[in-house]
Each structure stands twice: as C-alpha cells, then as structure tokens.
Amino acid sequence: MQFEHFALNVSDAPAHARWYVEHVGFRVVRQLTEVPFTHFLADDTGRVIVELYSNPKASVPKYADAHPLCFHVALVASDARAIQAKLVSAGASFFSEEDLPDGGRLIMLRDPWGVPLQLCQRAKPLGA
C-alpha cells in the first residue's frame, strides 16, 4: 500500500488551500470549483499530501479545540524559527516549541482556521 493523502473538511476550502499555496509553498494538483470545493495539495516533491474540502454532508470539526497531539500536519523545515515567523505574519498562531535531545526542533502552530501545523527541523531526517 502507498499513502495517498490526508483529508480535512474545512469551512472555506478555496481560502484554506490558497493560504497553503501562498505561504507554505504547496500547489493545487486537482480541484473542484463547485461544492464541496475539493482541493488536493502537493508538497514540493510533487506528492499529494492533503485534501481540503467543504462538504456539507459532515460537520466541520472545531480544529482549534483539538490538542495538536491528536493530529497535525507536519512539514520539514530547515529553519523552523524563520518559517514560524513567516507563517505567523501570514495569520498562523504559535502553540509550542520543543528542542529535541538530538539537536532537532519541533514548532507547533495553528493555521488561520485552527488546524495544527508542525514545523519539523530534524537533526537527522526521518528514514536516514
């Protein structure tokens, strides 16, 4: 099996996707311009990692009420603090920072809609 994507029902999928494109560097690889406004977003490797949609068949979770350890979108960050500053200036909010024993750093943010977003500055990349 191969991982395809992680999906989130959000209140405004077009705006949410636009924020990730403009500020995180994702790109839209497939989208619907009608309800449920599905947007598949890929990272800079070209792999789809997240699907955002606004589907009225289900409620939109209160992402801001969920602790980030329940779930989060994690991104590789070569300079987590610099990226944190950029994303906070674009509407994200700071949640926590943890320096790891191996010299890595994890910074937890929330995007403007409350979805947890983790910046992973690894001393040694995963799988290496």
N, C-alpha and C positions, 0 to 999 in steps of 0.2 A: 504494500500500500504506500501511497505517496500523499503527503499533506497537500491539500489544495488551498483552503482559505479558512478564516475565522470570520463569522458574520455577526453583525450588530444591528439591531433595529433602533434607529435614532429618529429624533423629531424632525430633522431637516437634512436628509441625506445629501442633497446637492451642496448645501453650505458646508456641511461637515467634510465632505470629500474635497471641496475647494480649499478648505483650511489645510488639510493634509498635503495636498498638491503644492500649495503656495509656501508652506512653512516647514514641511518635513521632507519634501522632495519626492513624494510618491507620484505616480502617474496613473491616470484612469486608463484601463485597458478594455473595459466594457461598461456601458451604462444604458439605463432606460430613461427616457425623458418624460415618461408618464408614471403614475402610481404603480409600483412602490418606489420609483426613482432609484433603482439599484445601481450602485457604483462598485465595480471591482477595482481595487487599487493594488498596484505593484510597487515593490521597492526598487532600488537602483540595480538590482541583479536581474530584474525583469520578471521575477516570480510574484504571482499574486499572493498577497498575504491577508488582505482584509476585504470584506464585502460590507458596504454600508447601504441600508435601505430604510425607507419609511413606510412600513407595511401596516395598514390599519387593521389587519387580521389579528394583530397581537399588540399588547401594550408596550410602550417604550419604558424600559426599566429606568429606575432612578439611579443612574450610574454614580452620581455624586454621593449617594448614601452607602454604596458598597465599598468596603475596605479594599484598597488596591491589591492586597494579598489574596483576595477572592479571585481576581483575574486582572490582567493588564496587558496592554500592547507593549512589547519590549523591542527596543531598537538599539543597534550597535552605535556607539558614539565614541569617536576618537578623542574628543574634548567635551565631556559631558557638561561641565560648568558653562562653557561658551554656548553650547546648544541650548542649555537651560535658559540662559539669559535671552537668547533669540526667541525661544518659544514663549517665555513669559511675556516678553514685549508684544507678542502676537496674540495674547489672550489666554495662554495656559496659566495654571496656578501651581505653585510649589506645594508638595506634600511632605517629602522626606529625602534625606541623603544618608547613604551608608558607605563608609570606606571599608573595603574588604581586606582581610589579613594578607592577601597576596598582592596588594597594591592597586587592585581594581576599585571602581566606584560605581554605585548604583544611585541614580537620582530618580525619584518618583514625582511625577507631575500629574495634573489632570488637564485634559484638553478643555477648550471653552465650554463643552457640553458635559463635563464631569467625568468623561471616560479616562480611566487610569492609563498613563503613558510612562513607561520606564525607559530611562537612558542608561545603557549598559556600557561602561568604559571598562573593558576587561584587560587585566594584565596579560592574560593568555586567552586567545579566542577560544570559544567553545569548539570542541571537536579537534583542537590542535594537539 
